Amino acid sequence: MHQFYFERLQVWQEARQLAKDIYITTKDFPVEEKYGITSQIRRATLSISANIAEGMSRSTDKRKAWFINIAFGSTIEVINFLIIAKDFNWVNQDQYDHLRKSLEKISNQLNSLYGRLNGDSEK
């Protein structure tokens, strides 16, 4: 089976794992939040890996960088929702720390990839 370039990227692999972790964590969120924060954090998390994949299919580095920038924004969005979930005690400290470390790693990887694609060292 053919493997696409994005599948070999460590940042995409990390984002894929994050999506699994977020889905597992949010299954215990309050049922009344099904269409609220649960849906939002899941969609934002899926957006990270989806934009990495879509971006790597583009023909120019400028277009690739644009999608990586969107993935970075989604990463920050997930951090926001994670902080709010912690404020409401929907995640415990261990869950928060694990997910936060993953998100920080992904954000750093995306920042680095963006810089390489955009020809500069920072966003």
N, CA and C of each residue as an Amber inpcrd file, in Angstrom:
protein
   369
   0.8440000  -1.1780000   0.0000000   0.0000000   0.0000000   0.0000000
   0.8900000   1.2420000   0.0000000   0.5000000   2.1980000  -0.8130000
   1.2520000   3.4450000  -0.9250000   1.1240000   4.2700000   0.3490000
   2.2280000   4.8370000   0.7800000   2.2020000   5.7280000   1.9300000
   2.4390000   7.1500000   1.4340000   1.5500000   8.0520000   1.7990000
   1.6980000   9.4410000   1.4010000   2.7460000  10.1250000   2.2740000
   3.3090000  11.2050000   1.7410000   4.3670000  11.9200000   2.4400000
   3.9330000  12.3600000   3.8380000   2.7170000  12.9000000   3.9650000
   2.2690000  13.4110000   5.2620000   2.2490000  12.3140000   6.3250000
   2.0190000  11.0660000   5.9100000   1.9560000   9.9630000   6.8680000
   3.3130000   9.6910000   7.5200000   4.3740000  10.1120000   6.8620000
   5.7210000   9.9060000   7.4070000   6.1710000  11.0450000   8.3190000
   5.4040000  12.1320000   8.3430000   5.7720000  13.2730000   9.1790000
   5.4750000  12.9730000  10.6440000   6.4640000  13.1830000  11.4870000
   6.2850000  12.9470000  12.9240000   5.1690000  13.8170000  13.4890000
   5.0560000  15.0490000  13.0290000   4.0270000  15.9400000  13.5500000
   2.6320000  15.4250000  13.2100000   2.4500000  14.8390000  12.0330000
   1.1440000  14.2700000  11.6830000   0.8470000  13.0530000  12.5650000
   1.8750000  12.2350000  12.7910000   1.7020000  11.0610000  13.6500000
   1.3320000  11.4820000  15.0740000   1.9680000  12.5330000  15.5700000
   1.6580000  13.0570000  16.9050000   0.2230000  13.5930000  16.9480000
  -0.1780000  14.3000000  15.9020000  -1.5330000  14.8600000  15.8450000
  -2.5810000  13.7430000  15.7610000  -2.2590000  12.6860000  15.0580000
  -3.1630000  11.5290000  14.9750000  -3.3430000  10.8950000  16.3520000
  -2.2590000  10.7340000  17.0930000  -2.3410000  10.1830000  18.4420000
  -3.1180000  11.1180000  19.3670000  -2.8900000  12.4080000  19.2150000
  -3.6140000  13.3910000  20.0150000  -5.1200000  13.2480000  19.7940000
  -5.5350000  13.0560000  18.5610000  -6.9540000  12.9040000  18.2640000
  -7.5340000  11.7180000  19.0260000  -6.8150000  10.6140000  19.0490000
  -7.2830000   9.4440000  19.8020000  -7.3910000   9.7770000  21.2900000
  -6.3710000  10.4470000  21.8170000  -6.3590000  10.8040000  23.2400000
  -7.5000000  11.7540000  23.5920000  -7.7610000  12.7180000  22.7270000
  -8.8510000  13.6790000  22.9680000 -10.1980000  12.9630000  22.9410000
 -10.3950000  12.0710000  21.9900000 -11.6660000  11.3490000  21.9270000
 -11.8810000  10.5000000  23.1790000 -10.8340000   9.8570000  23.6440000
 -10.9420000   9.0490000  24.8620000 -11.2540000   9.9440000  26.0590000
 -10.5680000  11.0570000  26.1650000 -10.7590000  11.9670000  27.2920000
 -12.1550000  12.5920000  27.2890000 -12.6300000  13.0060000  26.1280000
 -13.8980000  13.7330000  26.0690000 -15.1260000  12.8280000  26.1590000
 -14.9470000  11.5270000  26.0830000 -16.1050000  10.6360000  26.2100000
 -16.7440000  10.7510000  27.5910000 -15.9930000  11.2390000  28.5590000
 -16.5130000  11.4120000  29.9210000 -16.9720000  12.8420000  30.2190000
 -16.9490000  13.7160000  29.2150000 -17.4500000  15.0780000  29.4240000
 -18.9620000  15.0170000  29.6420000 -19.5380000  16.0340000  30.2710000
 -20.9860000  16.0340000  30.5090000 -21.7770000  15.8630000  29.2100000
 -22.8360000  15.0910000  29.2870000 -23.6530000  14.8050000  28.1040000
 -24.2370000  16.0850000  27.5070000 -24.5280000  17.0670000  28.3370000
 -25.0750000  18.3220000  27.8150000 -24.0600000  19.1230000  27.0060000
 -22.8010000  18.7150000  27.0580000 -21.7540000  19.3820000  26.2780000
 -21.4660000  18.6640000  24.9560000 -22.2720000  17.6550000  24.6330000
 -22.0660000  16.8860000  23.3980000 -21.9510000  17.7950000  22.1750000
 -22.8120000  18.8070000  22.0950000 -22.7950000  19.7240000  20.9540000
 -22.0790000  21.0310000  21.2810000 -21.4780000  21.0810000  22.4440000
 -20.7360000  22.2560000  22.8720000 -19.2390000  21.9950000  22.8120000
 -18.5990000  22.0760000  23.9670000 -17.1380000  21.9640000  24.0150000
 -16.6390000  20.5970000  23.5470000 -17.4030000  19.5350000  23.7820000
 -16.9610000  18.2130000  23.3360000 -16.8120000  18.1970000  21.8190000
 -17.8140000  18.6860000  21.1310000 -17.7660000  18.7470000  19.6720000
 -16.6640000  19.6950000  19.2000000 -16.5480000  20.8340000  19.8370000
 -15.5600000  21.8360000  19.4260000 -14.1260000  21.3330000  19.5710000
 -13.8080000  20.7420000  20.7090000 -12.4320000  20.2980000  20.9350000
 -12.0950000  19.1220000  20.0130000 -13.0660000  18.2580000  19.7630000
 -12.8240000  17.1360000  18.8460000 -12.5930000  17.6340000  17.4210000
 -13.4450000  18.5520000  16.9600000 -13.2850000  19.0660000  15.5960000
 -11.9820000  19.8360000  15.4350000 -11.6250000  20.6250000  16.4320000
 -10.3670000  21.3720000  16.3590000  -9.1750000  20.4230000  16.3390000
  -9.2540000  19.3510000  17.1130000  -8.1680000  18.3710000  17.1430000
  -8.0310000  17.6740000  15.7980000  -9.1440000  17.2700000  15.2170000
  -9.1060000  16.6270000  13.9000000  -8.5810000  17.5680000  12.8260000
  -8.8300000  18.8500000  13.0050000  -8.3620000  19.8510000  12.0540000
  -6.8330000  19.9180000  11.9960000  -6.1740000  19.6140000  13.0810000
  -4.7070000  19.6670000  13.1020000  -4.1440000  18.6860000  12.0840000
  -4.4690000  17.4130000  12.2330000  -3.9190000  16.4020000  11.3230000
  -4.4480000  16.5760000   9.9000000  -5.7200000  16.9770000   9.7580000
  -6.3000000  17.1620000   8.4270000  -5.5950000  18.2700000   7.6550000
  -5.2710000  19.3600000   8.3260000  -4.5930000  20.4620000   7.6320000
  -3.1340000  20.1490000   7.3270000  -2.5020000  19.3450000   8.1650000
  -1.1450000  18.8890000   7.8390000  -1.2060000  18.0500000   6.5690000
  -2.1320000  17.0990000   6.5320000  -2.2660000  16.2200000   5.3630000
  -2.5820000  17.0250000   4.1040000  -3.5750000  17.9020000   4.2010000
  -3.9540000  18.6900000   3.0320000  -2.8250000  19.6140000   2.5860000
  -2.1640000  20.2230000   3.5430000  -1.0720000  21.1340000   3.2100000
   0.0650000  20.4560000   2.4760000   0.3920000  19.2530000   2.8940000
   1.5090000  18.5560000   2.2550000   1.1850000  18.1030000   0.8330000
  -0.0830000  18.1850000   0.4510000  -0.4680000  17.8320000  -0.9180000
  -0.3250000  19.0140000  -1.8750000  -0.0860000  20.1820000  -1.3450000
   0.0190000  21.3800000  -2.1840000   1.3600000  21.4160000  -2.9130000
   1.3780000  22.1020000  -4.0390000   2.5620000  22.0560000  -4.9010000
   3.6390000  23.0690000  -4.5330000   3.2940000  24.1170000  -3.7880000
   4.3220000  25.1010000  -3.4320000   4.5070000  25.1590000  -1.9190000
   5.6960000  25.5250000  -1.5070000   5.9640000  25.6660000  -0.0750000
   5.0860000  26.7380000   0.5620000   4.7900000  27.7920000  -0.1990000
   3.9330000  28.8600000   0.3340000   2.5430000  28.3200000   0.6670000
   1.9610000  27.5080000  -0.1980000   0.6410000  26.9230000   0.0580000
   0.7200000  25.8980000   1.1900000   1.7940000  25.1250000   1.2250000
   1.9670000  24.1670000   2.3200000   2.0270000  24.9060000   3.6540000
   2.7950000  25.9830000   3.6950000   2.9450000  26.7730000   4.9180000
   1.6060000  27.3440000   5.3690000   0.7590000  27.7420000   4.4320000
  -0.5420000  28.3000000   4.7640000  -1.3700000  27.2810000   5.5470000
  -1.3790000  26.0240000   5.1020000  -2.1280000  24.9800000   5.7950000
  -1.4910000  24.6200000   7.1390000  -0.1740000  24.6630000   7.2040000
   0.5060000  24.3980000   8.4780000   0.1480000  25.4930000   9.4820000
   0.0180000  26.7170000   9.0000000  -0.3990000  27.8180000   9.8670000
  -1.8150000  27.5880000  10.3960000  -2.7020000  27.0740000   9.5730000
  -4.0600000  26.7520000  10.0210000  -4.0080000  25.6480000  11.0820000
  -3.1780000  24.6210000  10.8460000  -3.0280000  23.5400000  11.8290000
  -2.5140000  24.0930000  13.1560000  -1.5950000  25.0460000  13.0920000
  -1.0790000  25.6830000  14.3050000  -2.2120000  26.4020000  15.0440000
  -3.0320000  27.1290000  14.3170000  -4.1630000  27.8170000  14.9290000
  -5.1220000  26.8450000  15.6050000  -5.3590000  25.7100000  14.9660000
  -6.2160000  24.6910000  15.5620000  -5.5980000  24.1260000  16.8340000
  -4.2860000  24.0050000  16.8530000  -3.5820000  23.5220000  18.0430000
  -3.8100000  24.4780000  19.2130000  -3.7050000  25.7550000  18.9520000
  -3.9290000  26.7570000  19.9870000  -5.3940000  26.7300000  20.4400000
  -6.3030000  26.5040000  19.5020000  -7.7250000  26.3830000  19.8410000
  -7.9570000  25.2120000  20.7970000  -7.3020000  24.0820000  20.5330000
  -7.4510000  22.9120000  21.4100000  -6.8940000  23.2190000  22.7940000
  -5.7590000  23.9170000  22.8570000  -5.2110000  24.3080000  24.1650000
  -6.2340000  25.1420000  24.9300000  -6.8720000  26.0830000  24.2530000
  -7.9090000  26.8990000  24.8860000  -9.0170000  26.0280000  25.4690000
  -9.5350000  25.0960000  24.6760000 -10.6200000  24.2340000  25.1580000
 -10.1490000  23.3360000  26.2970000  -8.9080000  22.8930000  26.2400000
  -8.3660000  22.0530000  27.3000000  -8.2860000  22.8360000  28.6210000
  -7.8650000  24.0730000  28.5500000  -7.8110000  24.9200000  29.7470000
  -9.2130000  25.0870000  30.3360000 -10.1860000  25.3390000  29.4740000
 -11.5650000  25.4990000  29.9470000 -12.0720000  24.1960000  30.5600000
 -11.7780000  23.0670000  29.9230000 -12.1860000  21.7700000  30.4730000
 -11.5620000  21.5510000  31.8500000 -10.3350000  21.9890000  32.0220000
  -9.6690000  21.8810000  33.3250000 -10.3630000  22.7850000  34.3430000
 -10.7250000  23.9880000  33.9110000 -11.4330000  24.9200000  34.8050000
 -12.7300000  24.3130000  35.3410000 -13.4200000  23.5310000  34.5160000
 -14.6790000  22.8990000  34.9060000 -14.4820000  21.5130000  35.5390000
 -13.2170000  21.1290000  35.7410000 -12.8870000  19.8250000  36.3230000
 -13.3830000  18.6470000  35.4870000 -13.4140000  18.8190000  34.1730000
 -13.7890000  17.7300000  33.2740000 -12.5800000  16.8880000  32.8990000
 -11.3880000  17.4000000  33.1720000 -10.1450000  16.6360000  33.0300000
  -9.3890000  16.7490000  34.3330000  -8.7320000  15.6740000  34.7140000
  -7.9200000  15.7390000  35.9280000  -6.5220000  16.2560000  35.5810000
  -5.7240000  16.4620000  36.5960000  -4.4000000  17.0480000  36.3800000
  -3.5220000  16.1780000  35.4920000  -3.5570000  14.8650000  35.6840000
  -2.7380000  13.9630000  34.8530000  -3.1610000  14.0270000  33.3870000
  -4.4740000  14.0180000  33.1300000  -4.9670000  14.1240000  31.7530000
  -4.5390000  15.4590000  31.1470000  -4.7180000  16.5110000  31.9220000
  -4.3580000  17.8440000  31.4540000  -2.8770000  17.9100000  31.0990000
  -2.0280000  17.4410000  32.0080000  -0.5820000  17.5020000  31.7780000
  -0.1760000  16.7070000  30.5430000  -0.7420000  15.5090000  30.3950000
  -0.4180000  14.6640000  29.2380000  -0.8260000  15.3420000  27.9350000
  -2.0590000  15.8230000  27.8770000  -2.5500000  16.4600000  26.6560000
  -1.8280000  17.7730000  26.3800000  -1.5640000  18.5260000  27.4260000
  -0.8640000  19.8100000  27.2520000   0.5530000  19.5990000  26.7050000
   1.2490000  18.5830000  27.2050000   2.5960000  18.2860000  26.6890000
   2.5330000  17.8920000  25.2240000   1.5540000  17.0850000  24.8710000
   1.3880000  16.6870000  23.4650000   1.1230000  17.9060000  22.5830000
   0.2500000  18.7800000  23.0440000  -0.0780000  19.9740000  22.2770000
   1.1150000  20.9160000  22.1400000   1.8850000  21.0530000  23.1890000
   3.0740000  21.9110000  23.1140000   4.1020000  21.3350000  22.1400000
   4.2580000  20.0190000  22.1560000   5.1800000  19.3720000  21.2170000
   4.7120000  19.5840000  19.7840000   3.4300000  19.3660000  19.5440000
   2.8760000  19.5580000  18.2020000   3.0140000  21.0090000  17.7610000
   2.7280000  21.9470000  18.6440000   2.8450000  23.3630000  18.2730000
   4.2860000  23.7210000  17.9170000   5.2380000  23.1870000  18.6530000
   6.6430000  23.4380000  18.3380000   7.0360000  22.8230000  16.9980000
   6.5580000  21.6090000  16.7320000   6.8520000  20.9510000  15.4580000
   6.2340000  21.7260000  14.2930000   5.0000000  22.1760000  14.4660000
   4.3370000  22.9470000  13.4130000   5.0540000  24.2680000  13.1720000
   5.4690000  24.9110000  14.2380000   6.1970000  26.1710000  14.1190000
   7.4920000  25.9740000  13.3350000   8.1890000  24.8970000  13.6360000
   9.4290000  24.5900000  12.9340000   9.1780000  24.2870000  11.4590000
   8.1680000  23.4710000  11.1860000   7.8280000  23.1280000   9.8050000
   7.3980000  24.3680000   9.0310000   6.6080000  25.2060000   9.6490000
   6.1870000  26.4530000   9.0140000   7.4130000  27.3020000   8.6470000
   8.3310000  27.4200000   9.5730000   9.5320000  28.2100000   9.3190000
  10.3520000  27.6620000   8.1560000  10.4970000  26.3480000   8.0910000
  11.2420000  25.7400000   6.9810000  10.5340000  25.9800000   5.6430000
   9.2200000  25.8310000   5.6380000   8.4630000  26.0090000   4.4080000
   8.4100000  27.4690000   3.9820000   8.3710000  28.3510000   4.9440000
   8.2240000  29.7870000   4.6770000   9.5730000  30.4670000   4.5180000
  10.6400000  29.7340000   4.7490000  11.9640000  30.3060000   4.5710000
  12.4150000  31.2290000   5.6860000  11.7720000  31.1200000   6.8520000
  12.2170000  31.9150000   7.9900000  12.2270000  31.0200000   9.2340000
  12.6690000  31.5680000  10.3360000  12.8550000  30.7420000  11.5280000
  11.7050000  30.7950000  12.5150000  10.7790000  31.7380000  12.3870000
   9.6500000  31.7780000  13.3210000   8.4390000  32.3890000  12.6480000
   7.2960000  32.1220000  13.2510000   6.0280000  32.6290000  12.7050000
   5.8460000  34.0920000  13.0000000
